[in-house]
Amino acid sequence: MRDEEHGPGRGRGPEPGGGDGTPDRRVLGRETLLVLALSLGASALSALISFIGSLTRPGGLKDQAARLNGSYAPERPWLDLAWQLFGIATALVPVLLVAHLLTREGPEKPGSGAGSGPGLGRVGFDLRRPWSDLGRGAVVAAGIGGSGLLLYLGARANGFNLTVVPESLPDVWWKIPVLIASAIQNSVVEEVIVVGYLLRRLGQLGWSPVAALAASSLLRGSYHLYQGIGGFVGNVVMGVIFVWLYRRWGRVGPLVAAHALIDIVAFVGYALLAGRVDWLPTG
């Protein structure tokens, strides 16, 4: 006898999820692992392997360099630019995947406290409050940026950190724009995935707020391990602050702005000051 004769839904197993368009926990768990494997989870494993390599290499950590934003074809600027843009664009694909996955969810329940709007609007990454997001981000960047620099200099001086070289691009016309684009890409990928998406999914999976905070912060520290112990500790602390601010504001927009400003100052500042001031280590 066909199921239709028993009425809609009879004769079938229970619908997956909670009836609001959200998949069941097993599906969400697999989805979360796949998103991380394609993005920051893979970066964390890569950073761990790199850190082990640095520890087992002769010489201290501060005598080694962690290089960011390097050149792919220094003698052919047009090819180098093409590779830079390709790398920035492809790094954003996991964010597009997250946007797609969030778009597939059903409408939010009233009073849930979640962000409004489809896709990334669920985690507060949209253009509804651009000036508020930028203003809050600037304040956060001012507080974290300076203390982060002092922590890095102290950790390196005591042999707990590699020398971080934020950029080693050739002096061509597109150098500063590419550094700014790279900083924005980093901030979007990290804050959308490790804060907005991960906290949302862990909450749906039944994790406690404290456990979710620890997971997000430790993941952030882990994919910075290639810089050394100082990079790990500093980013764990930053992760705790960012999770707290996200829960307070309900938006990753200010965190993206803060992270972008921190990285822009670090990348462009290094390009302008390296070799010109005594207090800035160079690789």
Backbone as CSV, one residue per row, in Angstrom:
resi,resn,N_x,N_y,N_z,CA_x,CA_y,CA_z,C_x,C_y,C_z
1,MET,0.853,-1.196,0.000,0.000,0.000,0.000,0.885,1.240,0.000
2,ARG,0.531,2.203,-0.827,1.357,3.402,-0.938,1.208,4.289,0.287
3,ASP,2.294,5.007,0.589,2.279,5.901,1.743,1.216,6.971,1.611
4,GLU,0.939,7.415,0.359,0.001,8.509,0.170,-1.377,8.180,0.727
5,GLU,-1.727,6.887,0.782,-3.038,6.512,1.250,-3.184,6.700,2.750
6,HIS,-2.091,6.879,3.439,-2.137,7.103,4.889,-2.041,8.587,5.239
7,GLY,-1.989,9.426,4.230,-1.871,10.861,4.493,-0.430,11.307,4.429
8,PRO,-0.200,12.601,4.368,1.148,13.162,4.240,2.051,12.752,5.392
9,GLY,3.226,12.221,5.041,4.247,11.917,6.037,4.057,10.605,6.736
10,ARG,2.917,9.939,6.599,2.717,8.687,7.301,3.416,7.559,6.559
11,GLY,3.907,6.612,7.328,4.612,5.497,6.724,6.068,5.779,6.461
12,ARG,6.515,7.024,6.738,7.916,7.389,6.539,8.579,7.606,7.885
13,GLY,9.903,7.630,7.876,10.639,7.928,9.094,10.514,9.396,9.429
14,PRO,10.950,9.788,10.619,10.870,11.196,11.016,11.729,12.079,10.139
15,GLU,11.237,13.268,9.892,12.003,14.231,9.104,13.270,14.617,9.850
16,PRO,14.418,14.711,9.145,15.648,15.104,9.825,15.578,16.547,10.270
17,GLY,16.265,16.843,11.379,16.329,18.217,11.852,15.205,18.553,12.789
18,GLY,15.138,19.840,13.110,14.178,20.287,14.107,12.927,20.884,13.535
19,GLY,12.657,20.687,12.218,11.453,21.232,11.629,11.582,22.675,11.197
20,ASP,12.750,23.290,11.382,12.946,24.683,10.973,13.913,24.795,9.812
21,GLY,14.155,23.686,9.116,15.076,23.710,7.994,16.501,23.386,8.377
22,THR,16.790,23.221,9.645,18.128,22.896,10.097,18.333,21.377,10.090
23,PRO,19.393,20.854,9.473,19.621,19.414,9.442,19.853,18.859,10.842
24,ASP,19.814,17.525,10.959,20.047,16.930,12.265,21.514,17.049,12.657
25,ARG,21.817,16.659,13.877,23.148,16.907,14.429,24.241,16.134,13.695
26,ARG,23.924,14.922,13.251,24.944,14.160,12.535,25.346,14.860,11.242
27,VAL,24.350,15.375,10.530,24.641,16.098,9.294,25.431,17.362,9.593
28,LEU,25.016,18.098,10.630,25.735,19.324,10.991,27.164,19.029,11.425
29,GLY,27.367,17.938,12.153,28.714,17.575,12.584,29.619,17.289,11.399
30,ARG,29.118,16.501,10.444,29.920,16.200,9.257,30.175,17.458,8.439
31,GLU,29.143,18.298,8.326,29.299,19.542,7.573,30.393,20.421,8.190
32,THR,30.363,20.557,9.509,31.333,21.409,10.200,32.752,20.894,10.001
33,LEU,32.934,19.592,10.112,34.263,19.012,9.912,34.751,19.238,8.482
34,LEU,33.862,19.120,7.513,34.257,19.330,6.121,34.636,20.784,5.859
35,VAL,33.850,21.717,6.412,34.183,23.136,6.227,35.553,23.445,6.833
36,LEU,35.814,22.932,8.026,37.107,23.169,8.662,38.242,22.486,7.905
37,ALA,37.977,21.293,7.374,39.009,20.578,6.615,39.386,21.318,5.342
38,LEU,38.452,22.093,4.821,38.713,22.870,3.616,39.277,24.253,3.910
39,SER,39.381,24.603,5.187,39.802,25.964,5.513,40.748,25.987,6.706
40,LEU,40.277,26.486,7.847,41.163,26.775,8.964,41.589,25.536,9.736
41,GLY,40.823,24.461,9.656,41.268,23.220,10.275,42.512,22.693,9.588
42,ALA,42.510,22.742,8.260,43.693,22.334,7.505,44.867,23.266,7.790
43,SER,44.574,24.559,7.925,45.631,25.518,8.251,46.237,25.228,9.617
44,ALA,45.404,24.810,10.565,45.907,24.488,11.902,46.860,23.305,11.853
45,LEU,46.511,22.272,11.097,47.389,21.104,10.977,48.691,21.476,10.282
46,SER,48.579,22.285,9.236,49.774,22.748,8.531,50.679,23.561,9.453
47,ALA,50.078,24.435,10.271,50.856,25.260,11.195,51.543,24.404,12.252
48,LEU,50.865,23.349,12.719,51.465,22.450,13.703,52.684,21.734,13.122
49,ILE,52.548,21.236,11.897,53.682,20.569,11.245,54.838,21.540,11.061
50,SER,54.505,22.767,10.654,55.547,23.788,10.470,56.240,24.099,11.791
51,PHE,55.476,24.187,12.879,56.050,24.494,14.191,56.972,23.372,14.659
52,ILE,56.557,22.134,14.460,57.417,20.998,14.819,58.718,21.051,14.025
53,GLY,58.612,21.401,12.750,59.811,21.546,11.939,60.733,22.623,12.455
54,SER,60.159,23.739,12.903,60.974,24.828,13.448,61.642,24.426,14.753
55,LEU,60.916,23.695,15.605,61.479,23.262,16.880,62.643,22.294,16.693
56,THR,62.563,21.466,15.680,63.583,20.430,15.470,64.716,20.896,14.560
57,ARG,64.644,22.117,14.086,65.696,22.657,13.236,66.784,23.266,14.125
58,PRO,68.052,23.112,13.766,69.127,23.707,14.572,68.958,25.217,14.710
59,GLY,69.286,25.739,15.883,69.146,27.171,16.136,67.844,27.484,16.845
60,GLY,67.759,28.689,17.403,66.573,29.092,18.142,65.455,29.560,17.226
61,LEU,64.261,29.670,17.794,63.114,30.090,16.996,63.293,31.504,16.438
62,LYS,63.877,32.393,17.254,63.975,33.780,16.797,64.948,33.942,15.640
63,ASP,65.778,32.931,15.402,66.711,32.973,14.277,66.087,32.438,12.994
64,GLN,64.824,31.999,13.080,64.104,31.513,11.918,62.996,32.504,11.575
65,ALA,62.512,32.428,10.357,61.519,33.403,9.896,60.237,32.715,9.451
66,ALA,59.113,33.322,9.803,57.806,32.917,9.293,57.382,33.985,8.287
67,ARG,57.328,33.610,7.031,57.110,34.592,5.965,55.667,34.550,5.465
68,LEU,55.068,35.731,5.381,53.715,35.893,4.859,53.782,36.736,3.592
69,ASN,52.814,36.589,2.720,52.698,37.438,1.530,53.995,37.508,0.742
70,GLY,54.488,36.340,0.361,55.694,36.277,-0.441,55.400,36.350,-1.927
71,SER,56.458,36.467,-2.708,56.331,36.576,-4.160,56.331,35.191,-4.801
72,TYR,55.524,35.030,-5.846,55.482,33.778,-6.600,56.348,33.839,-7.855
73,ALA,56.545,35.036,-8.373,57.355,35.205,-9.585,57.980,36.590,-9.546
74,PRO,59.016,36.789,-8.714,59.544,38.130,-8.472,60.091,38.832,-9.715
75,GLU,60.519,38.072,-10.702,61.090,38.700,-11.904,60.052,38.930,-12.994
76,ARG,58.811,38.485,-12.766,57.731,38.711,-13.727,56.518,39.264,-12.973
77,PRO,56.487,40.571,-12.752,55.449,41.179,-11.912,54.025,40.866,-12.355
78,TRP,53.751,40.804,-13.653,52.394,40.534,-14.111,51.940,39.135,-13.714
79,LEU,52.874,38.155,-13.786,52.543,36.787,-13.381,52.409,36.699,-11.866
80,ASP,53.277,37.414,-11.175,53.201,37.466,-9.720,51.847,38.014,-9.277
81,LEU,51.388,39.100,-9.905,50.096,39.687,-9.568,48.960,38.702,-9.819
82,ALA,49.031,37.985,-10.930,47.992,37.002,-11.240,47.919,35.932,-10.157
83,TRP,49.075,35.456,-9.692,49.094,34.450,-8.628,48.582,35.022,-7.311
84,GLN,48.938,36.262,-7.021,48.459,36.894,-5.782,46.931,36.979,-5.777
85,LEU,46.352,37.450,-6.866,44.904,37.591,-6.950,44.214,36.228,-6.931
86,PHE,44.832,35.253,-7.580,44.282,33.899,-7.567,44.254,33.352,-6.140
87,GLY,45.329,33.537,-5.401,45.391,33.041,-4.030,44.367,33.702,-3.131
88,ILE,44.197,35.017,-3.276,43.226,35.736,-2.453,41.805,35.270,-2.776
89,ALA,41.500,35.130,-4.066,40.150,34.738,-4.469,39.807,33.324,-4.021
90,THR,40.712,32.383,-4.219,40.410,30.995,-3.860,40.335,30.806,-2.347
91,ALA,41.056,31.619,-1.589,40.984,31.516,-0.128,39.603,31.891,0.387
92,LEU,38.839,32.651,-0.388,37.510,33.085,0.033,36.421,32.065,-0.304
93,VAL,36.758,31.017,-1.050,35.745,30.029,-1.436,35.068,29.378,-0.230
94,PRO,35.804,28.987,0.843,35.106,28.431,2.007,34.079,29.380,2.619
95,VAL,34.303,30.688,2.519,33.318,31.648,3.016,32.057,31.591,2.164
96,LEU,32.227,31.447,0.857,31.071,31.306,-0.021,30.323,30.013,0.278
97,LEU,31.065,28.962,0.603,30.425,27.704,0.992,29.601,27.884,2.261
98,VAL,30.169,28.569,3.250,29.452,28.835,4.494,28.195,29.660,4.211
99,ALA,28.304,30.668,3.341,27.135,31.475,2.987,26.047,30.600,2.376
100,HIS,26.448,29.682,1.508,25.484,28.764,0.888,24.817,27.873,1.932
101,LEU,25.599,27.342,2.843,25.052,26.450,3.862,24.091,27.186,4.790
102,LEU,24.431,28.427,5.134,23.551,29.202,6.004,22.276,29.628,5.282
103,THR,22.376,29.848,3.972,21.196,30.219,3.199,20.172,29.094,3.178
104,ARG,20.645,27.856,3.250,19.744,26.704,3.187,18.950,26.492,4.477
105,GLU,19.344,27.165,5.567,18.612,27.015,6.809,17.259,27.720,6.726
106,GLY,16.322,27.246,7.518,15.002,27.857,7.555,15.029,29.172,8.306
107,PRO,13.866,29.824,8.419,13.798,31.115,9.136,14.117,30.953,10.605
108,GLU,14.682,32.015,11.187,15.033,31.977,12.598,13.780,31.989,13.466
109,LYS,13.865,31.325,14.597,12.771,31.365,15.553,12.748,32.728,16.242
110,PRO,11.572,33.286,16.503,11.497,34.582,17.208,12.202,34.510,18.558
111,GLY,13.003,35.542,18.843,13.691,35.592,20.128,14.923,34.724,20.218
112,SER,15.374,34.170,19.074,16.556,33.292,19.115,17.839,34.073,19.325
113,GLY,17.811,35.387,19.016,19.009,36.209,19.184,19.973,36.102,18.029
114,ALA,19.630,35.294,17.007,20.514,35.136,15.862,20.371,36.327,14.926
115,GLY,21.367,36.491,14.050,21.324,37.578,13.100,20.173,37.427,12.128
116,SER,19.779,38.517,11.521,18.667,38.490,10.578,19.203,38.435,9.162
117,GLY,18.317,38.079,8.245,18.697,38.032,6.852,19.245,36.679,6.463
118,PRO,19.275,36.409,5.158,19.753,35.112,4.683,21.268,35.021,4.658
119,GLY,21.776,33.811,4.527,23.202,33.608,4.352,24.031,34.172,5.479
120,LEU,25.041,34.951,5.118,25.967,35.476,6.113,25.333,36.523,7.020
121,GLY,24.139,36.995,6.670,23.409,37.872,7.578,23.090,37.178,8.888
122,ARG,23.044,35.833,8.864,22.776,35.075,10.084,23.851,35.298,11.147
123,VAL,25.069,35.578,10.715,26.156,35.790,11.668,26.576,37.261,11.725
124,GLY,25.768,38.121,11.101,26.049,39.552,11.189,27.161,40.026,10.282
125,PHE,27.306,39.389,9.110,28.280,39.872,8.128,27.500,40.354,6.915
126,ASP,27.112,41.636,6.958,26.320,42.245,5.905,26.574,43.748,5.953
127,LEU,25.817,44.479,5.163,26.022,45.932,5.073,24.928,46.718,5.776
128,ARG,24.247,46.097,6.733,23.176,46.800,7.433,23.715,47.893,8.351
129,ARG,24.902,47.697,8.937,25.455,48.667,9.889,26.937,48.931,9.585
130,PRO,27.257,49.427,8.414,28.667,49.560,8.033,29.473,50.490,8.923
131,TRP,28.897,51.644,9.267,29.668,52.614,10.049,29.803,52.181,11.506
132,SER,28.770,51.560,12.037,28.866,51.020,13.390,29.898,49.910,13.460
133,ASP,29.870,49.011,12.466,30.847,47.916,12.434,32.272,48.461,12.331
134,LEU,32.461,49.451,11.452,33.803,50.012,11.265,34.269,50.751,12.511
135,GLY,33.372,51.512,13.144,33.757,52.247,14.347,34.134,51.319,15.487
136,ARG,33.304,50.320,15.726,33.624,49.349,16.770,34.913,48.597,16.446
137,GLY,35.072,48.238,15.171,36.278,47.525,14.767,37.537,48.341,14.985
138,ALA,37.455,49.644,14.717,38.616,50.513,14.899,39.022,50.582,16.365
139,VAL,38.037,50.655,17.254,38.337,50.695,18.688,39.003,49.391,19.127
140,VAL,38.440,48.263,18.678,39.019,46.963,19.043,40.437,46.825,18.480
141,ALA,40.638,47.248,17.238,41.956,47.148,16.609,42.994,47.977,17.360
142,ALA,42.595,49.155,17.808,43.530,50.020,18.542,43.966,49.362,19.843
143,GLY,43.027,48.674,20.501,43.377,48.033,21.770,44.199,46.776,21.604
144,ILE,43.848,45.954,20.612,44.523,44.667,20.434,45.826,44.817,19.657
145,GLY,45.853,45.712,18.680,47.035,45.839,17.828,48.304,46.174,18.582
146,GLY,48.244,47.182,19.434,49.432,47.585,20.180,49.900,46.538,21.160
147,SER,48.971,45.942,21.894,49.354,44.903,22.856,49.872,43.666,22.138
148,GLY,49.312,43.375,20.959,49.787,42.235,20.189,51.223,42.416,19.719
149,LEU,51.564,43.632,19.309,52.933,43.912,18.882,53.905,43.755,20.045
150,LEU,53.532,44.263,21.213,54.403,44.128,22.385,54.586,42.655,22.772
151,LEU,53.505,41.874,22.688,53.609,40.446,22.995,54.539,39.753,22.013
152,TYR,54.425,40.076,20.738,55.293,39.472,19.727,56.762,39.815,19.969
153,LEU,57.056,41.082,20.220,58.440,41.488,20.445,59.015,40.821,21.684
154,GLY,58.187,40.727,22.749,58.655,40.081,23.972,58.876,38.595,23.783
155,ALA,57.948,37.914,23.105,58.077,36.475,22.875,59.289,36.171,22.004
156,ARG,59.528,36.996,20.993,60.692,36.764,20.129,61.984,36.994,20.893
157,ALA,62.039,38.050,21.692,63.251,38.352,22.447,63.609,37.230,23.412
158,ASN,62.586,36.510,23.915,62.824,35.423,24.859,62.895,34.049,24.186
159,GLY,62.929,34.033,22.856,63.125,32.788,22.123,61.899,31.930,21.960
160,PHE,60.688,32.504,22.143,59.463,31.727,22.014,58.761,31.939,20.681
161,ASN,59.322,32.784,19.842,58.645,33.103,18.584,59.638,33.232,17.449
162,LEU,59.171,32.851,16.259,59.964,33.091,15.069,59.900,34.579,14.728
163,THR,60.788,35.015,13.865,60.713,36.369,13.341,59.658,36.386,12.246
164,VAL,58.604,37.148,12.462,57.517,37.204,11.494,57.846,38.259,10.439
165,VAL,57.822,37.835,9.183,58.062,38.738,8.055,56.733,38.896,7.325
166,PRO,55.992,39.971,7.602,54.642,40.100,7.038,54.577,40.181,5.523
167,GLU,55.638,40.653,4.896,55.612,40.703,3.435,57.021,40.732,2.877
168,SER,57.161,40.127,1.698,58.438,40.170,0.972,58.155,40.286,-0.522
169,LEU,57.245,41.184,-0.855,56.877,41.405,-2.250,57.838,42.382,-2.901
170,PRO,57.988,42.306,-4.217,58.842,43.275,-4.912,58.221,44.661,-4.886
171,ASP,59.024,45.673,-5.083,58.525,47.053,-5.077,57.904,47.385,-6.429
172,VAL,56.632,47.014,-6.566,55.881,47.275,-7.795,54.616,48.044,-7.425
173,TRP,53.913,48.540,-8.427,52.769,49.422,-8.196,51.625,48.751,-7.430
174,TRP,51.504,47.442,-7.571,50.369,46.752,-6.943,50.694,46.216,-5.552
175,LYS,51.861,46.480,-5.029,52.275,45.901,-3.756,51.316,46.270,-2.606
176,ILE,51.087,47.539,-2.382,50.230,47.967,-1.263,48.785,47.517,-1.457
177,PRO,48.188,47.681,-2.651,46.820,47.173,-2.835,46.694,45.674,-2.563
178,VAL,47.667,44.884,-2.971,47.613,43.441,-2.730,47.728,43.147,-1.230
179,LEU,48.573,43.870,-0.530,48.699,43.667,0.911,47.387,44.001,1.622
180,ILE,46.722,45.062,1.189,45.436,45.428,1.791,44.384,44.360,1.476
181,ALA,44.366,43.896,0.231,43.414,42.847,-0.147,43.669,41.564,0.627
182,SER,44.934,41.232,0.832,45.286,40.032,1.596,44.827,40.158,3.037
183,ALA,44.984,41.334,3.622,44.548,41.563,5.000,43.037,41.405,5.125
184,ILE,42.297,41.956,4.174,40.836,41.841,4.212,40.407,40.395,4.032
185,GLN,41.059,39.695,3.114,40.737,38.273,2.902,40.967,37.466,4.172
186,ASN,42.100,37.679,4.836,42.375,36.974,6.083,41.275,37.215,7.110
187,SER,40.881,38.458,7.249,39.908,38.808,8.277,38.545,38.208,7.977
188,VAL,38.127,38.236,6.721,36.826,37.676,6.361,36.798,36.174,6.608
189,VAL,37.824,35.465,6.140,37.861,34.008,6.296,37.864,33.620,7.776
190,GLU,38.729,34.244,8.548,38.871,33.846,9.945,37.636,34.180,10.768
191,GLU,37.139,35.387,10.671,36.042,35.781,11.561,34.724,35.128,11.159
192,VAL,34.465,35.009,9.867,33.230,34.360,9.446,33.217,32.888,9.840
193,ILE,34.353,32.202,9.643,34.370,30.755,9.877,34.628,30.413,11.337
194,VAL,35.669,30.986,11.938,36.071,30.546,13.276,35.225,31.175,14.374
195,VAL,34.516,32.261,14.072,33.633,32.866,15.069,32.171,32.645,14.678
196,GLY,31.716,33.318,13.622,30.301,33.261,13.287,29.797,31.859,12.987
197,TYR,30.387,31.211,12.006,29.914,29.884,11.593,30.160,28.830,12.658
198,LEU,31.387,28.756,13.187,31.724,27.691,14.128,30.892,27.791,15.407
199,LEU,30.747,28.988,15.962,29.950,29.129,17.178,28.492,28.771,16.927
200,ARG,27.978,29.136,15.774,26.589,28.797,15.447,26.412,27.283,15.367
201,ARG,27.313,26.627,14.662,27.189,25.181,14.508,27.424,24.453,15.835
202,LEU,28.392,24.863,16.603,28.626,24.193,17.882,27.440,24.368,18.818
203,GLY,26.802,25.522,18.776,25.601,25.723,19.564,24.489,24.787,19.122
204,GLN,24.330,24.630,17.800,23.312,23.721,17.276,23.634,22.263,17.598
205,LEU,24.916,21.975,17.791,25.334,20.617,18.136,25.250,20.343,19.631
206,GLY,24.856,21.330,20.407,24.656,21.134,21.834,25.847,21.445,22.708
207,TRP,26.879,22.084,22.146,28.039,22.449,22.949,27.655,23.584,23.904
208,SER,28.270,23.576,25.075,28.048,24.662,26.020,28.772,25.922,25.531
209,PRO,28.337,27.108,25.966,29.014,28.341,25.554,30.505,28.354,25.891
210,VAL,30.872,27.806,27.052,32.288,27.792,27.446,33.085,26.861,26.541
211,ALA,32.543,25.690,26.235,33.243,24.737,25.372,33.392,25.303,23.963
212,ALA,32.347,25.964,23.455,32.425,26.555,22.122,33.460,27.677,22.085
213,LEU,33.498,28.500,23.135,34.511,29.562,23.221,35.916,28.969,23.199
214,ALA,36.135,27.906,23.967,37.451,27.272,24.024,37.838,26.703,22.668
215,ALA,36.885,26.042,21.989,37.182,25.445,20.692,37.546,26.499,19.662
216,SER,36.770,27.589,19.614,37.033,28.660,18.659,38.386,29.322,18.928
217,SER,38.664,29.607,20.197,39.909,30.303,20.551,41.131,29.433,20.326
218,LEU,41.041,28.158,20.683,42.171,27.245,20.485,42.421,26.999,19.008
219,LEU,41.358,26.935,18.221,41.543,26.787,16.771,42.266,27.996,16.211
220,ARG,41.863,29.194,16.648,42.539,30.415,16.169,44.027,30.392,16.538
221,GLY,44.313,30.006,17.767,45.713,29.933,18.159,46.473,28.877,17.373
222,SER,45.817,27.759,17.075,46.493,26.639,16.425,46.963,26.973,15.020
223,TYR,46.128,27.675,14.242,46.578,27.960,12.873,47.555,29.134,12.808
224,HIS,47.934,29.667,13.989,49.021,30.647,14.055,50.284,30.051,14.691
225,LEU,50.278,28.748,14.942,51.437,28.106,15.571,52.703,28.220,14.736
226,TYR,52.577,28.388,13.431,53.763,28.522,12.583,54.623,29.705,13.009
227,GLN,54.013,30.665,13.747,54.765,31.821,14.236,55.515,31.522,15.526
228,GLY,55.123,30.478,16.243,55.749,30.144,17.520,54.755,30.211,18.668
229,ILE,55.274,30.023,19.892,54.425,30.022,21.081,53.750,31.376,21.282
230,GLY,54.466,32.451,21.035,53.878,33.783,21.189,52.694,33.980,20.270
231,GLY,52.805,33.538,19.019,51.700,33.649,18.078,50.500,32.846,18.517
232,PHE,50.758,31.650,19.070,49.668,30.803,19.555,48.948,31.467,20.727
233,VAL,49.700,31.855,21.754,49.091,32.422,22.962,48.360,33.722,22.644
234,GLY,48.996,34.596,21.888,48.381,35.874,21.565,47.069,35.714,20.824
235,ASN,47.007,34.752,19.911,45.790,34.568,19.137,44.716,33.827,19.916
236,VAL,45.097,32.989,20.877,44.093,32.394,21.759,43.409,33.491,22.577
237,VAL,44.204,34.402,23.120,43.635,35.519,23.890,42.744,36.381,22.998
238,MET,43.217,36.664,21.799,42.404,37.431,20.850,41.105,36.694,20.545
239,GLY,41.182,35.367,20.428,39.989,34.579,20.161,38.966,34.683,21.269
240,VAL,39.420,34.637,22.515,38.510,34.769,23.647,37.805,36.129,23.608
241,ILE,38.570,37.180,23.349,37.987,38.527,23.285,36.980,38.627,22.146
242,PHE,37.327,38.080,20.989,36.446,38.183,19.828,35.157,37.390,20.026
243,VAL,35.240,36.226,20.648,34.022,35.459,20.927,33.122,36.236,21.887
244,TRP,33.716,36.819,22.913,32.940,37.605,23.872,32.264,38.783,23.181
245,LEU,32.986,39.478,22.303,32.408,40.616,21.601,31.315,40.174,20.626
246,TYR,31.520,39.040,19.987,30.502,38.536,19.058,29.205,38.223,19.796
247,ARG,29.332,37.610,20.950,28.131,37.290,21.710,27.464,38.545,22.261
248,ARG,28.243,39.553,22.502,27.682,40.811,23.010,26.986,41.584,21.897
249,TRP,27.618,41.627,20.711,27.091,42.427,19.607,26.217,41.625,18.642
250,GLY,26.404,40.322,18.565,25.649,39.501,17.639,26.042,39.680,16.194
251,ARG,27.240,40.204,15.943,27.697,40.469,14.571,29.191,40.198,14.453
252,VAL,29.586,39.596,13.319,31.020,39.449,13.051,31.560,40.647,12.279
253,GLY,30.666,41.521,11.806,31.117,42.684,11.047,32.191,43.501,11.754
254,PRO,31.992,43.880,13.034,33.041,44.636,13.726,34.336,43.856,13.884
255,LEU,34.243,42.533,14.022,35.446,41.715,14.169,36.223,41.646,12.860
256,VAL,35.498,41.539,11.750,36.162,41.570,10.445,36.878,42.896,10.253
257,ALA,36.206,43.989,10.611,36.822,45.315,10.481,38.058,45.432,11.354
258,ALA,37.966,44.967,12.608,39.107,45.047,13.526,40.280,44.226,13.011
259,HIS,40.008,43.007,12.609,41.067,42.126,12.121,41.713,42.699,10.858
260,ALA,40.888,43.218,9.959,41.429,43.802,8.733,42.339,44.986,9.034
261,LEU,41.911,45.859,9.950,42.737,47.016,10.293,44.059,46.592,10.938
262,ILE,44.001,45.584,11.816,45.232,45.086,12.449,46.198,44.566,11.403
263,ASP,45.696,43.757,10.467,46.572,43.172,9.450,47.061,44.205,8.449
264,ILE,46.212,45.163,8.095,46.648,46.208,7.166,47.802,46.995,7.763
265,VAL,47.674,47.367,9.042,48.758,48.096,9.704,50.024,47.245,9.760
266,ALA,49.859,45.950,10.055,51.027,45.070,10.149,51.702,44.893,8.789
267,PHE,50.914,44.621,7.749,51.483,44.359,6.423,52.074,45.623,5.805
268,VAL,51.277,46.676,5.751,51.728,47.910,5.109,52.790,48.586,5.975
269,GLY,52.604,48.546,7.303,53.605,49.141,8.191,54.959,48.491,8.033
270,TYR,54.966,47.153,7.923,56.242,46.463,7.723,56.865,46.866,6.388
271,ALA,56.042,46.954,5.347,56.562,47.338,4.033,57.210,48.712,4.064
272,LEU,56.669,49.610,4.877,57.186,50.976,4.924,58.337,51.149,5.918
273,LEU,58.377,50.306,6.982,59.330,50.544,8.063,60.488,49.550,8.116
274,ALA,60.335,48.382,7.499,61.382,47.356,7.601,62.721,47.895,7.097
275,GLY,63.743,47.758,7.939,65.069,48.244,7.591,65.280,49.713,7.869
276,ARG,64.218,50.404,8.286,64.319,51.843,8.546,64.246,52.177,10.029
277,VAL,63.797,51.232,10.848,63.733,51.435,12.294,64.439,50.258,12.973
278,ASP,65.032,50.529,14.119,65.836,49.509,14.793,64.990,48.494,15.562
279,TRP,63.784,48.875,16.018,63.025,48.005,16.901,62.218,46.936,16.159
280,LEU,62.137,47.016,14.829,61.344,46.064,14.061,62.231,44.964,13.506
281,PRO,62.097,43.735,14.005,62.927,42.630,13.496,62.613,42.319,12.034
282,THR,63.622,41.984,11.272,63.444,41.588,9.875,64.103,40.226,9.653
283,GLY,63.549,39.485,8.722,64.076,38.147,8.452,65.193,38.161,7.429
